[in-house]
Amino acid sequence: MSLRFLFALLVATGFAVQAAHSQTLSLKPFKDELFAYPAALSTGDNGAYTVLDYHEMRDINQRDEVPEKRVRAQYTDPGVRKVQQDLMLKTDAGDIRHVAVGRTEGASIIVLYLHGQGGSRKQGVDDFTFGGNFNRIKNLMAANNGLYLSPDFPDFGDKGAAQVAALIDHYAQQSPGAKIFVACGSMGGMICWKLAARKDTGGRINGLLLLGSLWDDSFLTSPAFKRRVPVFFGQGSHDVVFPVEKQEAFFRSILAKKSYPTRFVRFETGTHGTPIRMVDWRGTLNWMLTKAP
């Protein structure tokens, strides 16, 4: 066997193993029974659209020890803080303060959360607010050799997008085999759409989660759209900031494009922050992993 043939065989095997890993990656459970979605009131669009039976009394008052401030203890595992770091990354786009949870090198999956107006990197790692759902994504990443990032950024415009893009670029280089998913809460969605439109991040990210967020028709011509990057929408039916009807219309405009991989979960009677509290991180990310380019 020649050295050239052996080298080619090793390279091909490496690519095959990497491809198989990305195809079969499925996040292991973490408190799934506590974070399971409530009953579905209706479904449509061949399962892509779901209306869920959200109730504030059950999903906030019974779930939280102190409503909207501290979830009951059984919903969290604060031990994940052992692999949590508050870091500063110096880049050409500026210094980026961010919290990293899990593997900063060699991660199997990377998830970022981008906060909305008035938020900070601390919101995305608060173990006790939003029904413990940030603690869940932290534990999911830590238990699955993943990395979770919650950054600060200066604005919701081009400068903020440039810093988040630089953060993604840095950690993508540290974990070249990782799929990258960006979740954007409320106004953070402005950065989600800007990342999709950039040549660098639009060609690199593997999924977008819009949580109580806004729409952007320019996505339909973006590099991310052309790669068929899956998009998840979570929206409360009583969201007075971003009306659910407009987000539903945008979702259907995407869905109409050759059965584009997108899902919409409507939390009936839910408000602006409901999707951040209620999104099923594991179910959504596992679906995205099966669709990610």
C-alpha positions in Angstrom: 0.0 0.0 0.0 1.5 3.3 -1.1 1.9 6.2 1.3 -0.2 8.4 -1.0 -3.1 5.9 -0.9 -2.8 5.5 2.9 -2.9 9.2 3.4 -6.0 9.6 1.1 -7.7 6.7 3.0 -7.0 8.4 6.4 -8.3 11.7 5.1 -11.5 10.1 3.7 -12.0 8.2 6.9 -11.7 11.4 8.9 -14.3 13.2 6.8 -16.6 10.2 7.1 -16.3 10.0 10.8 -16.9 13.8 11.2 -19.9 13.6 8.9 -21.4 10.7 10.7 -20.9 12.5 14.0 -22.7 15.6 12.8 -25.6 13.5 11.4 -26.1 11.4 14.6 -25.5 14.1 17.3 -28.6 14.1 19.5 -28.6 16.0 22.9 -29.1 13.8 25.9 -32.1 14.6 28.2 -32.0 17.0 31.1 -35.1 17.3 33.2 -37.3 16.7 30.1 -40.3 15.8 32.1 -40.3 19.2 33.9 -39.7 21.2 30.7 -42.1 19.3 28.4 -44.4 21.5 26.4 -48.0 21.8 27.6 -50.8 20.2 25.5 -51.1 21.2 21.9 -54.4 23.0 21.1 -53.8 22.7 17.3 -51.2 22.0 14.7 -50.9 22.9 11.0 -48.6 23.2 8.0 -47.7 19.4 8.3 -46.6 19.8 11.9 -44.5 22.9 11.3 -46.9 25.1 13.2 -48.2 24.4 16.7 -50.4 26.3 19.2 -49.7 25.3 22.8 -51.9 25.6 25.8 -49.9 28.1 27.9 -51.3 29.2 31.3 -49.7 31.8 33.5 -51.0 30.3 36.7 -49.5 26.9 35.9 -46.4 27.9 33.9 -45.3 30.8 36.1 -47.0 30.8 39.5 -46.8 27.1 40.1 -43.4 26.7 38.6 -41.7 29.5 40.4 -41.0 29.8 44.1 -41.1 33.6 43.6 -43.0 34.4 40.4 -40.7 35.6 37.6 -37.8 35.9 40.0 -36.9 32.4 41.3 -37.9 29.0 40.0 -38.4 26.1 42.3 -35.3 24.1 43.1 -36.3 20.9 41.2 -36.0 22.8 37.8 -32.3 23.6 38.1 -28.9 22.1 38.8 -26.6 25.0 39.7 -23.6 22.6 39.8 -23.1 23.5 36.1 -21.5 26.7 37.3 -18.3 24.7 37.8 -17.8 24.9 34.0 -18.9 28.5 33.7 -16.5 31.3 33.0 -16.8 35.1 32.7 -14.4 36.0 29.9 -13.1 38.8 27.8 -12.2 38.3 24.1 -10.1 41.0 22.4 -11.0 41.3 18.7 -10.6 43.8 15.9 -14.3 44.5 16.3 -13.8 45.4 20.0 -13.5 43.7 23.4 -16.3 41.2 24.0 -17.3 40.3 27.5 -19.1 37.0 27.5 -20.0 34.1 29.7 -18.9 30.6 28.4 -20.4 27.4 29.8 -18.9 24.0 28.8 -16.1 23.2 26.4 -14.3 26.3 25.0 -12.3 24.0 22.7 -13.4 20.8 20.9 -17.1 21.4 21.5 -19.6 19.2 19.6 -22.2 22.0 19.4 -22.2 25.7 20.1 -25.3 27.7 21.2 -25.3 31.4 21.7 -28.1 33.5 23.3 -28.4 37.2 22.4 -30.3 39.2 24.9 -32.9 41.9 24.1 -33.2 45.6 25.1 -31.9 46.3 28.6 -30.4 42.8 29.0 -26.8 41.7 29.3 -24.6 38.6 29.2 -25.8 37.9 32.8 -29.4 37.3 31.6 -28.5 34.3 29.5 -26.8 32.5 32.4 -29.3 33.3 35.2 -30.2 30.0 36.7 -33.4 31.0 38.4 -35.3 33.4 36.2 -37.4 32.5 33.1 -38.5 29.3 34.9 -34.9 27.9 35.0 -34.8 27.6 31.2 -31.3 29.2 31.0 -30.0 26.7 33.5 -31.4 23.9 31.3 -29.6 25.0 28.2 -26.4 25.4 30.3 -26.7 21.9 31.6 -27.6 20.5 28.1 -24.4 22.0 26.7 -22.2 20.9 29.5 -23.6 17.3 29.5 -23.2 17.0 25.7 -19.7 18.2 25.3 -21.1 21.5 24.0 -20.5 25.2 24.5 -23.0 27.8 25.5 -22.2 31.5 25.1 -24.0 34.6 26.4 -22.3 37.8 25.3 -22.5 41.5 25.9 -22.7 43.7 22.7 -22.8 47.5 22.3 -25.9 47.8 20.2 -28.4 46.0 18.0 -26.8 47.4 14.8 -23.8 46.7 12.7 -21.3 47.1 15.5 -23.1 44.7 17.8 -23.4 42.2 14.9 -19.7 42.6 14.1 -18.7 41.7 17.7 -21.0 38.7 17.8 -19.6 37.6 14.5 -16.1 37.9 15.8 -17.1 35.8 18.9 -18.5 33.1 16.6 -15.4 33.1 14.5 -13.2 32.7 17.5 -15.0 29.7 19.0 -15.7 28.1 15.6 -11.9 28.0 15.1 -11.6 26.4 18.5 -14.3 23.8 17.7 -14.2 23.3 13.9 -16.5 20.4 13.9 -19.3 22.1 15.9 -22.7 23.1 14.6 -23.5 26.6 15.6 -27.0 27.8 16.7 -27.9 31.4 17.6 -30.9 32.1 19.8 -32.2 35.7 19.9 -34.6 37.1 22.5 -36.7 40.1 21.6 -34.6 42.9 20.0 -31.7 40.5 19.9 -33.4 39.2 16.7 -32.0 42.3 14.9 -28.6 40.7 15.3 -29.8 37.3 14.3 -30.9 38.6 11.0 -27.7 40.6 10.5 -25.7 37.5 11.2 -27.7 35.6 8.6 -27.0 38.4 6.0 -23.2 38.5 6.5 -21.1 36.4 4.2 -19.0 35.1 7.1 -21.6 34.1 9.7 -24.3 33.5 7.1 -22.1 30.9 5.7 -21.2 29.4 9.0 -24.2 29.3 11.4 -26.4 26.2 11.3 -29.7 27.4 12.9 -31.6 30.5 14.3 -34.0 30.6 17.2 -36.2 33.7 17.4 -37.8 34.0 20.8 -40.5 36.7 21.2 -38.6 38.5 18.4 -39.1 40.4 15.2 -39.0 39.6 11.5 -36.8 40.7 8.6 -37.8 40.1 5.0 -34.2 40.5 3.8 -33.5 37.1 5.3 -35.1 35.6 2.2 -32.1 36.8 0.1 -29.4 36.1 2.8 -26.5 33.6 2.6 -28.1 31.7 5.5 -31.4 31.4 3.7 -29.6 30.1 0.6 -28.0 27.4 2.7 -31.4 26.5 4.1 -30.4 27.2 7.7 -33.3 26.0 9.9 -35.3 28.7 11.7 -37.4 28.3 14.9 -40.0 30.9 16.0 -41.5 31.0 19.5 -44.1 33.7 20.1 -46.7 34.6 22.7 -50.2 35.3 21.3 -50.5 38.3 23.6 -47.1 39.8 22.7 -47.7 43.5 22.5 -44.1 44.3 21.4 -44.0 42.1 18.3 -47.5 41.1 17.3 -47.8 37.3 16.7 -49.8 37.8 13.5 -46.9 39.5 11.8 -44.4 36.9 12.9 -46.7 34.1 11.7 -47.0 35.8 8.3 -43.2 36.0 8.1 -42.9 32.3 9.1 -45.3 31.3 6.3 -43.4 33.4 3.8 -40.3 31.3 4.6 -42.2 28.0 4.7 -43.6 28.6 1.2 -40.1 28.6 -0.2 -39.8 24.9 -1.2 -40.7 23.5 2.2 -38.0 25.5 3.9 -37.0 23.9 7.3 -38.8 26.2 9.8 -41.1 25.7 12.8 -43.4 28.0 14.7 -44.7 27.5 18.3 -47.4 29.9 19.4 -47.9 30.0 23.2 -51.6 30.8 23.5 -52.2 33.7 26.0 -48.4 34.0 26.4 -46.7 37.4 26.5 -43.4 38.9 25.3 -41.1 36.9 27.5 -43.0 33.6 27.4 -41.0 31.9 24.6 -37.7 32.4 26.5 -39.3 30.7 29.5 -41.0 27.9 27.6 -38.9 27.0 24.6 -38.0 23.3 24.6 -34.2 23.7 24.1 -33.5 20.0 23.6 -36.4 19.2 21.3 -35.8 22.3 19.2 -32.0 21.8 18.9 -32.3 18.1 18.1 -34.7 19.0 15.3 -32.3 21.6 14.0 -29.4 19.1 14.1 -31.3 16.9 11.7 -31.8 19.8 9.3 -28.6 21.8 9.7 -26.5 22.3 6.6 
